[in-house]
Amino acid sequence: MTKRATMRIFLPHASDHYRTIWIWIIFIVGSGLIAGFSQHWSWAVNFPRDWIVPLRFWISDFMEWLIKDLDFGLFTFKEMTRSIAWLLEWPLAVASGILVTGFSFSSDPTTEAVIPPLPWVALIGVAIILGHWMRNWKLALLVGACMTYLAVFGRWESAMVTLSAILIAVPLGIIGGLLIGILAYRSTTFGRSIEPVLDLMQTTPVFAYLVPVLFLFGFGPVAAMISTMIYATPPMIRVTMLALSRVPTESIEAGLMLGCTRRQLLWKVMVPSASPSLMIGINQVIMLSLNMVIIASMIGAGGLGFDVLSSLKRLAIGSGLEAGIAITLLAVALDRLSQSFATRKPKKQGEGKLRFHRHLIMATALLLGTWIISTYLPFIRTYPESWTITTSGFWEDLVKWINVNYFDQIEAFKNFLLLNILIPVKRFMLATPWIVVVAFVMLLGYRLGGWKLALLTASLALFIAFTGGWKKGMVTVYLCGISVVFASMIGIPIGIWAAHSERGHRIVQACIDTLQTLPSFVYLIPVVMLFRVGDFAAMLAIIAYAIAPAIRYTDHGIRQVPTQLIEAAEIFGCTRWQILRKVKLPVALPEIMLGINQTIMMALSMLVITALVGTRDLGQEVYIALTKADTGRGLVAGISVAAIAIICDRLIKAWVSKRRAKLGLDEN
Amino acid sequence: MPKTHNRYFISLVAGAAMLVGTATQADVESTDPIILTLHDWTGQYITTTIMGRVLQEMGYNVKYQQADYLAQFAGLESGDLHVAMEMWETTGKDAMEKSLATGNTIDLGETGMRAIEEWWYPIYMKEKCPGLPDWTALNDCAEVFSTAETAPSGRYLGGPVTWGGYDDERVEALSLNYEVVHAGTDAALFAELESAYQRQAPWLGWVYTPHWAPIKFEGEFVEFPTYSDECYTDKSVGINPNMAYDCGKPRGWIKKVGWKGGEDKWTCAYDAIRKFTIDNQAMGTMVGEVDLDGKSVEDVVENWLNTNQDIWTTWTQCN
């Protein structure tokens, strides 16, 4: 950070400034002209129907051909995908046999299992031992408590169904992601060509590819697992590529000097030294897989996701909440265990082995012991139903109480926002000529990143127009846009608070972790009860889900402001408020903007969920396509959502890197 | 559901170790599991469980698979799924006919239940709008049923767009001063009803039966001019001479659909499925026991099987 750079925060370059103004003046005049002559140029206002390219039908036809006609000679395409599914079914069957059903060695499902599933007591015990082995008693207690919740609240069997799917999907995702990442790191061509694919995988709503996955891999847990992997693997690939490229050259050189082969260099030097970063990827895979639990249950994964869905269908809010919390706790347990596994300090050789043996012996003894006892005492094998407790009545009464006593106030508040903000913005967005919007994103792209970016953003916007999704696309932009604005307005102040108080930081962390893993379905129903079906309820659900990154990045960004800067400001006699406003926020702004970027991504990924409460956007289009099993329609709408996401992402990132360059901060 | 994941594993272990002989099942055509689909409403859960239990009594292996109501046809056509117990004329007719036309699925006959879907209001609304249930009263009460967003028009909460139902057309054809809002899912639909009912507030929306809602909440269906095929297809029929859909919704059958290949594979099972019938009354009671009294589907079904042995044993006699 040089002194000159500090000065530039306050003094933007003058000639640059004028050019910007001119471009926008031309743009505004142009838009005015189009609006004024809208009667003559109606094609520029509403996208003409006969310009629409029937891409969705082409995709559906292609899919049909893929499933029905593609033949490699020895086997057909469908036979190939089905045998992949069959292969994946194996490990899943073993895992669910161990955790849920036991093995009966007979094709008659009514016979008693010969080898029963692991008793709940044993699993809780093993989880505690694992926690202790990996870190300490505190972790052991936390993990044990999470697992006990599952039993006490009567979610054990469902949780084990979910866990067995996660235990298979996560390692597969991790290994696959690692291998692809390594490949992409080694071959730049492959690395570059995989980038846009990863973008699509991360931003296309899952519902959009659920139908083709069902067609190809059949109904059931395997299809659910494959969709989970498509959704959860990209961060692992990205992290691997990044982590490998950041391995210090000294380590690589040292490895070469010791005479490592290429393979040894990779697995013995680079991967271990990148492992702390790789753990972030693993953590992401676990979290995203658990995010998918609900959607996976819609296509036959069963488990906790199914519990949540079926409770909410009956409007059993409390029981849905309990099942939702079970998902969160499962996520917390897996996350903490995997994190401590990563940060575990290497023990002295002898001691580590001994400790490992001790834990292993204890775990084995526990498993065998409880397994033998459980044949005599059945309550050790399956948690007795009479021991379960539930708080569901309380939650239902709470929502009812709020509903009966405060509905009028809530309604007044809602109507105020709806009539003064939401509806006018929606009207404005729908009335804006499409050509003006395309020109706008193109200009923004040009200003922030040059012609290349302008071309990308414009062609993505045109993709939405030409595939017939313009109207719904604009509703999407309106709904997500408003939600993101509110989420930022709430999230950034909370982030600032968290950055200035250690206690605040901890509280906020716990809250946003919960918000991110708690399935949004859980709060969707109470929200509908209090706010009625419509855009407002959808907006609230989006805000609740998407606020987390706005808080997290603000917190992080402000904490990273160089202390010299703050000290310098203090010497000049700035008040705390001035320091925040004039130093901390401007310097942290790039980081905050990245947070908002993430908020936008998450808002877009919530779209399909909000379609369930009756929005009329691209999310609804994807959802309709899902229920009609229309591959082309779903994919086109899904890619349109991805296009919006990519436009926002590229524009914000371009702005951030420009701003960072101006501030003299380096790229990393 | 999870019970059968380990099928492959079992067959391997059994084959390799010769632990157990062949299955000890009664003589049925095939012990491959018959896969019945489950959707997301309780009534369908109950019909499917009854059928599944009866098939098990006959000696068949049965597997339940969660699948979307309309998306399941892809699975039924390819043989991934075998039997769907409830396909409603009112919501699934088009998808079903399209699927039957492929020749890969077959119609397994009616379930005996009649689907009713119509505009519905809680009973206390009769005080605020005395002309109900006659549809002509709706326009006088538009203000009562309105919200800030729709005022001065009334608000009618329709089902998800995918349910069809032609409510937008109906509003236009009968010149009703109402705005149709679509719910997205049936959970959202009934969440709103529950909320309104708790506050005894005005509510007008799409309710169907057999379902727990009309059991839990007291209310009535609006009486529109009676439905006829011509009313939907012929503009001149009905009160509005220039428009179709100027009448109520059709009341229709609920059918069973199956994978074609299953007919030869499990002949007697398919025969039993064809014979399955139950009426709205019995079904409504069972749905209520599950959704309102909190009993488990399995218990309720078991109870029904015990008390109605004379009914379901006639289904199992294969000829």
Interface residues (C-beta under 8 A of the other chain):
Chain A: W86 E89 W90 L92 A93 V94 S96 G97 V100 T101 F103 S104 F105 S106 S107 D108 P109 T110 V114 V161 V211 L214 F215 G218 F219 G220 P221 S297 M298 I299 G300 A301 G302 F306 L309 S310 L312 K313 R314 L315 K400 N403 V404 F407 E411 N415 L418 L419 I423 L524 I525 P526 V528 M529 L530 R532 V533 G534 T610 A611 L612 V613 G614 T615 R616 Q620 Y623 I624 L626 T627 K628 A629
Chain B: M1 P2 K3 T4 H5 N6 R7 Y8 F9 I10 S11 V13 A14 L19 V20 A23 T24 Q25 T31 P33 D40 W41 T42 Q56 N61 V62 K63 Q65 Q66 A67 D68 Y69 L70 A71 Q72 F73 A74 G75 S78 D80 L81 A95 T147 A148 E149 L157 P160 V161 T162 V181 H182 A183 G184 T185 D186 A187 A188 L189 F190 A191 E192 E194 S195 Q198 R199 A201 W212 D291
